[in-house]
Amino acid sequence: MIYFDSAATTLQKPAAVSEAVAEAIRTVTTPGRGDHPAARAAADVMLRCRTEAAELFGVPEPDSVILTQNATHGLNLAIKSLVSPGDTVVISGYEHNAVTRPLHAIGDVTVKIVNGRLFDPEQMAEGFRMALDGDVKAAVCSHVSNVFGYALPVDEIAALCRQRGVPLIVDASQSAGILPVDLSRWGAAYVAMPGHKGLYGPQGTGLLLCGEGQRPRPLLEGGTGSLSRQQEMPDFLPDRLEAGTENVHGAAGLLAGMRFVRQTGLGNIARREGQIMAALAEGLKRKGRYRVFYGGGEQAVLSVVPLDTEPETLADFLAERGVAVRAGLHCAPVAHLTAGTADTGTLRFSASYFNTLREAEQVLALL
């Protein structure tokens, strides 16, 4: 199979990831629930995973790295910690349902959407500058659109938020492991990301990076292995947000994935993925049968709208020939409304470090 659906989940993982999971299954239990070797080994896995993430993503303290089950889990924690009914929130026009649905669920939230043109970061930054006026409780911005591969101007948006004193939440689902992500440089309140995409970890893993001074609200209450006599959740991280038995086996795999990313180098990963996407984009443009959404540079995602069929029909055609892609709205209807593709959705190609230019050529030959 030729797999071009890594924006959903990377399929090909470094061998070290499955090896680490298998080793953890054999040797570790639950951290904080005993002083025997298997529990101590579990605590060591969790600490090493947090430390690796802190070093990779500019987090001053490893305890401020929360292990989540996915990016959606992290975004819910972040959003529901900062936003209450009656608040006003600014978001980009390229957000995923993982952002918009939690805001809707809170209720009575005024959501100001910055609808900048695709691949126009200056307009997007200007839109945030204007929207952040007034009593805004939080801003949320995807680092990279999961539909179009558009890298939003997070540096500029973060600077505006710092100037206005507005807490910023960054969704790094499509950038972590490919582009630089730095909590401290941005001064963000929270950064959320999955473990199973560009970090090459197992599904069921994710990270929430908590900025200095944040006191997040738990979504779950329960055992933490600490302060067991009191009925309130601990007021310190990571225990405050990690109730119940943790996915230590997944954390072991995520640790191995992050080590692969650091050893390989973000620049090398981004260049390889960018070369593959550029080859696909140029080839599709030459065919003249597709509306191609591609911003150039080192992006790992591109979308197309076929001019003579439906995206789902073309996705089925490719699947029958051993090519995995995704068609539809990609859980991001707001992004499609902003880009003008809400009626059709798009067919999305997304690469990982394990794709090749030869695979791009093979796909183009089918199209």
C-alpha positions as CSV (number, residue, x, y, z in Angstrom):
1,M,0.0,0.0,0.0
2,I,1.1,3.6,-0.7
3,Y,0.1,5.5,2.3
4,F,-0.6,9.2,1.9
5,D,-2.9,9.8,4.9
6,S,-0.4,10.7,7.6
7,A,-2.3,13.9,8.6
8,A,-4.8,11.5,10.1
9,T,-2.3,9.0,11.6
10,T,1.2,7.9,10.5
11,L,1.1,4.3,9.6
12,Q,4.8,3.6,9.1
13,K,6.6,4.0,12.4
14,P,10.3,3.7,13.4
15,A,11.0,0.1,14.5
16,A,12.0,1.5,17.9
17,V,8.4,2.5,18.6
18,S,6.9,-0.9,18.5
19,E,9.9,-2.3,20.3
20,A,9.5,0.2,23.1
21,V,5.8,-0.6,23.5
22,A,6.5,-4.3,23.6
23,E,9.2,-3.9,26.1
24,A,7.0,-1.7,28.3
25,I,4.2,-4.3,28.2
26,R,6.6,-6.9,29.5
27,T,8.2,-4.8,32.2
28,V,6.2,-1.9,33.6
29,T,2.9,-1.4,35.5
30,T,1.5,1.9,36.8
31,P,3.6,4.8,38.2
32,G,2.8,6.0,41.7
33,R,1.0,2.8,42.7
34,G,3.8,1.0,44.4
35,D,7.5,1.0,45.2
36,H,8.3,-2.3,43.4
37,P,10.5,-2.4,40.3
38,A,7.7,-2.5,37.8
39,A,6.1,0.6,39.2
40,R,9.4,2.4,39.5
41,A,10.2,1.5,35.9
42,A,6.8,2.9,34.8
43,A,7.5,6.2,36.6
44,D,10.9,6.3,34.8
45,V,9.2,5.9,31.4
46,M,6.8,8.7,32.2
47,L,9.5,11.0,33.4
48,R,11.7,10.3,30.3
49,C,8.8,11.0,28.0
50,R,8.0,14.3,29.7
51,T,11.6,15.3,29.7
52,E,12.1,14.5,26.0
53,A,8.9,16.5,25.1
54,A,10.1,19.4,27.3
55,E,13.4,19.6,25.5
56,L,11.8,19.2,22.1
57,F,9.1,21.8,22.6
58,G,10.6,24.5,24.8
59,V,8.8,23.6,28.1
60,P,10.8,24.8,31.1
61,E,9.6,22.0,33.5
62,P,8.9,18.4,32.5
63,D,6.0,18.4,35.0
64,S,4.2,20.9,32.8
65,V,4.0,18.2,30.0
66,I,0.7,16.4,30.4
67,L,0.2,13.0,28.8
68,T,-3.2,12.9,27.1
69,Q,-5.0,10.4,24.9
70,N,-4.9,12.6,21.8
71,A,-4.8,16.3,20.8
72,T,-8.6,16.6,21.2
73,H,-8.2,15.6,24.8
74,G,-5.5,18.3,25.3
75,L,-7.5,21.0,23.5
76,N,-10.6,20.2,25.7
77,L,-8.5,20.6,28.8
78,A,-7.0,23.9,27.6
79,I,-10.2,25.4,26.2
80,K,-12.3,24.5,29.3
81,S,-9.6,25.8,31.6
82,L,-9.7,29.3,30.0
83,V,-13.2,29.8,28.7
84,S,-16.5,30.1,30.5
85,P,-20.1,30.9,29.4
86,G,-20.4,34.6,28.4
87,D,-16.7,34.8,27.2
88,T,-15.4,36.0,23.9
89,V,-12.8,33.8,22.0
90,V,-10.9,34.5,18.8
91,I,-10.1,31.6,16.5
92,S,-8.7,31.3,13.0
93,G,-10.9,30.3,10.1
94,Y,-8.9,27.0,9.8
95,E,-9.8,25.3,13.1
96,H,-10.7,21.7,13.6
97,N,-13.8,20.4,15.3
98,A,-11.5,19.6,18.2
99,V,-11.6,23.4,18.8
100,T,-15.1,24.4,17.7
101,R,-17.1,21.7,19.4
102,P,-15.7,22.3,22.9
103,L,-16.5,26.0,22.5
104,H,-20.0,25.1,21.4
105,A,-20.4,22.7,24.3
106,I,-19.5,25.4,26.9
107,G,-22.4,27.5,25.6
108,D,-23.0,31.2,25.4
109,V,-19.5,31.8,24.0
110,T,-19.0,34.5,21.4
111,V,-16.6,33.1,18.8
112,K,-14.9,35.6,16.5
113,I,-13.5,33.8,13.5
114,V,-10.6,35.4,11.5
115,N,-11.3,34.4,7.9
116,G,-8.1,35.2,6.2
117,R,-7.3,34.0,2.6
118,L,-5.5,30.7,2.2
119,F,-1.7,31.0,2.2
120,D,-1.9,34.7,3.1
121,P,-0.2,34.9,6.6
122,E,0.0,38.7,6.6
123,Q,-3.8,39.0,6.2
124,M,-4.3,36.4,8.9
125,A,-2.0,38.2,11.3
126,E,-3.8,41.5,10.6
127,G,-7.2,39.8,11.2
128,F,-6.0,38.7,14.6
129,R,-4.7,42.1,15.4
130,M,-8.2,43.6,14.8
131,A,-10.2,40.7,16.4
132,L,-8.2,40.8,19.7
133,D,-9.6,44.3,20.5
134,G,-12.0,44.3,23.4
135,D,-12.6,41.8,26.2
136,V,-11.2,38.6,24.7
137,K,-10.6,35.7,27.1
138,A,-8.6,33.5,24.8
139,A,-7.4,32.9,21.3
140,V,-7.0,29.6,19.5
141,C,-4.9,29.0,16.4
142,S,-3.9,25.9,14.5
143,H,-0.2,26.0,13.6
144,V,-0.9,24.2,10.3
145,S,-4.3,23.5,8.7
146,N,-5.1,19.8,8.7
147,V,-7.0,20.3,5.4
148,F,-4.7,22.6,3.3
149,G,-1.3,22.4,4.9
150,Y,-1.4,26.2,5.4
151,A,1.1,27.2,8.1
152,L,-0.5,30.1,10.0
153,P,1.6,32.9,11.3
154,V,1.7,31.7,14.9
155,D,4.8,33.7,15.8
156,E,3.0,37.0,14.9
157,I,-0.3,35.9,16.5
158,A,1.5,34.9,19.7
159,A,3.2,38.3,19.8
160,L,-0.1,40.0,19.5
161,C,-1.6,37.9,22.2
162,R,1.3,38.7,24.5
163,Q,0.8,42.4,23.8
164,R,-2.9,42.3,24.6
165,G,-2.6,39.9,27.5
166,V,-4.8,37.3,25.8
167,P,-4.0,33.6,26.6
168,L,-3.2,31.7,23.4
169,I,-3.9,28.0,22.7
170,V,-2.0,26.5,19.8
171,D,-3.2,23.3,18.0
172,A,0.1,21.8,16.8
173,S,-1.6,18.6,15.5
174,Q,-0.1,18.9,12.0
175,S,3.2,20.6,12.9
176,A,4.7,18.7,15.9
177,G,7.6,16.6,14.6
178,I,7.8,18.6,11.3
179,L,8.1,22.3,12.1
180,P,9.6,24.0,15.2
181,V,7.1,24.2,18.1
182,D,8.2,26.2,21.1
183,L,5.9,26.9,24.0
184,S,8.4,29.4,25.7
185,R,9.1,31.4,22.5
186,W,5.4,31.8,21.8
187,G,4.5,32.5,25.4
188,A,1.4,30.4,24.8
189,A,-0.9,29.3,27.6
190,Y,-1.2,25.8,26.1
191,V,0.0,23.8,23.1
192,A,-1.8,20.6,22.3
193,M,-0.6,17.8,19.9
194,P,-1.2,14.2,19.2
195,G,1.4,11.5,19.6
196,H,0.3,9.4,16.6
197,K,1.0,11.8,13.7
198,G,4.3,13.6,13.2
199,L,5.8,12.2,16.4
200,Y,5.3,8.6,15.2
201,G,3.9,7.4,18.5
202,P,1.1,5.0,19.1
203,Q,-2.6,6.0,18.8
204,G,-4.1,6.9,22.1
205,T,-1.2,9.2,23.0
206,G,-0.9,13.0,23.0
207,L,0.7,15.9,24.8
208,L,-0.6,19.1,26.4
209,L,2.1,21.6,27.1
210,C,1.2,24.0,29.9
211,G,2.6,27.5,30.0
212,E,3.9,29.2,33.1
213,G,1.3,30.2,35.7
214,Q,-1.5,28.2,34.2
215,R,-3.9,26.4,36.6
216,P,-5.9,24.1,34.3
217,R,-9.2,22.6,35.3
218,P,-9.4,18.8,35.4
219,L,-11.8,17.0,33.0
220,L,-11.6,13.9,35.2
221,E,-11.2,13.4,38.9
222,G,-9.8,10.2,40.5
223,G,-6.7,8.5,41.7
224,T,-3.3,9.9,41.0
225,G,-1.1,8.0,43.5
226,S,-0.6,11.3,45.4
227,L,-2.4,13.1,48.2
228,S,-4.8,10.2,48.5
229,R,-6.4,11.4,51.8
230,Q,-7.8,14.6,50.2
231,Q,-10.9,14.5,48.0
232,E,-9.9,17.4,45.8
233,M,-7.6,16.8,42.8
234,P,-4.0,17.8,43.5
235,D,-3.2,21.5,42.6
236,F,0.1,20.6,41.0
237,L,1.0,19.2,37.6
238,P,1.0,16.7,36.1
239,D,-1.1,15.0,38.7
240,R,-3.9,17.6,38.5
241,L,-4.8,16.5,34.9
242,E,-3.8,12.8,34.9
243,A,-6.4,10.9,36.9
244,G,-6.5,7.1,36.8
245,T,-4.1,4.6,35.3
246,E,-2.0,6.2,32.6
247,N,-1.1,4.8,29.2
248,V,2.5,4.0,30.1
249,H,2.9,1.6,27.2
250,G,1.9,4.3,24.8
251,A,4.2,6.8,26.5
252,A,7.1,4.4,25.9
253,G,6.3,4.3,22.2
254,L,5.9,8.1,22.1
255,L,9.2,8.5,23.8
256,A,10.8,6.4,21.0
257,G,9.0,8.4,18.4
258,M,10.2,11.7,19.7
259,R,13.7,10.4,19.9
260,F,13.5,9.4,16.2
261,V,12.3,13.0,15.4
262,R,15.2,14.6,17.3
263,Q,17.8,12.3,15.9
264,T,16.5,12.6,12.3
265,G,16.1,16.4,12.6
266,L,13.1,18.6,12.0
267,G,14.7,20.2,9.0
268,N,15.4,16.8,7.3
269,I,11.9,15.6,8.0
270,A,10.3,18.8,6.7
271,R,12.5,18.8,3.5
272,R,11.7,15.2,2.6
273,E,8.0,15.7,3.1
274,G,8.0,19.0,1.3
275,Q,9.8,17.5,-1.7
276,I,7.2,14.8,-2.0
277,M,4.2,17.1,-1.7
278,A,5.8,19.6,-4.2
279,A,6.1,16.7,-6.7
280,L,2.5,15.7,-6.2
281,A,1.2,19.3,-6.5
282,E,3.2,20.1,-9.7
283,G,2.1,16.8,-11.3
284,L,-1.6,17.4,-10.4
285,K,-1.5,21.0,-11.7
286,R,-0.1,19.8,-15.0
287,K,-2.9,17.4,-15.5
288,G,-5.4,20.3,-15.5
289,R,-8.2,18.2,-14.0
290,Y,-7.8,19.4,-10.4
291,R,-8.1,22.5,-8.3
292,V,-5.0,22.2,-6.3
293,F,-4.5,23.9,-2.8
294,Y,-0.8,24.0,-2.1
295,G,1.2,26.8,-0.5
296,G,4.7,25.5,-1.4
297,G,7.5,25.3,1.1
298,E,8.1,22.4,3.5
299,Q,4.5,21.4,4.0
300,A,3.3,17.8,4.3
301,V,-0.3,18.3,3.3
302,L,-2.1,19.3,0.1
303,S,-5.7,19.2,-0.9
304,V,-7.4,19.0,-4.3
305,V,-10.9,19.3,-5.7
306,P,-11.4,17.1,-8.8
307,L,-13.1,19.0,-11.6
308,D,-14.8,15.9,-13.2
309,T,-15.8,13.8,-10.2
310,E,-16.4,13.8,-6.4
311,P,-13.5,13.6,-4.0
312,E,-15.0,10.5,-2.3
313,T,-15.2,8.8,-5.7
314,L,-11.6,9.5,-6.5
315,A,-10.5,8.4,-3.0
316,D,-12.4,5.1,-3.6
317,F,-10.7,4.7,-7.0
318,L,-7.3,5.1,-5.4
319,A,-8.1,2.8,-2.5
320,E,-8.9,0.0,-4.9
321,R,-5.5,0.5,-6.4
322,G,-3.6,0.4,-3.1
323,V,-3.3,4.1,-2.4
324,A,-4.6,5.5,1.0
325,V,-5.8,9.1,1.0
326,R,-8.7,10.9,2.7
327,A,-11.7,12.7,1.2
328,G,-14.4,14.9,2.7
329,L,-14.5,17.7,5.3
330,H,-11.7,16.2,7.4
331,C,-13.5,17.2,10.6
332,A,-12.9,20.8,9.8
333,P,-16.0,22.4,8.3
334,V,-14.9,25.9,9.3
335,A,-11.7,25.6,7.2
336,H,-13.8,24.6,4.2
337,L,-16.2,27.5,4.7
338,T,-13.2,29.8,4.9
339,A,-11.6,28.4,1.7
340,G,-14.8,28.0,-0.3
341,T,-14.8,24.2,-0.5
342,A,-17.6,23.4,1.9
343,D,-19.9,22.1,-0.9
344,T,-17.5,19.5,-2.1
345,G,-14.9,18.9,0.5
346,T,-11.4,17.9,-0.8
347,L,-9.2,15.0,-1.5
348,R,-6.2,15.2,0.8
349,F,-2.7,13.9,0.4
350,S,-0.4,13.9,3.4
351,A,3.1,12.6,3.6
352,S,5.4,11.3,6.3
353,Y,9.2,10.8,6.5
354,F,8.7,7.3,5.3
355,N,7.1,8.2,1.9
356,T,9.2,8.5,-1.3
357,L,9.2,10.5,-4.5
358,R,8.7,7.2,-6.3
359,E,5.4,6.7,-4.5
360,A,4.4,10.2,-5.6
361,E,5.2,9.3,-9.2
362,Q,3.2,6.1,-8.9
363,V,0.1,8.0,-7.6
364,L,0.4,10.6,-10.4
365,A,0.4,7.8,-13.0
366,L,-3.0,6.6,-11.6
367,L,-4.5,10.1,-11.8
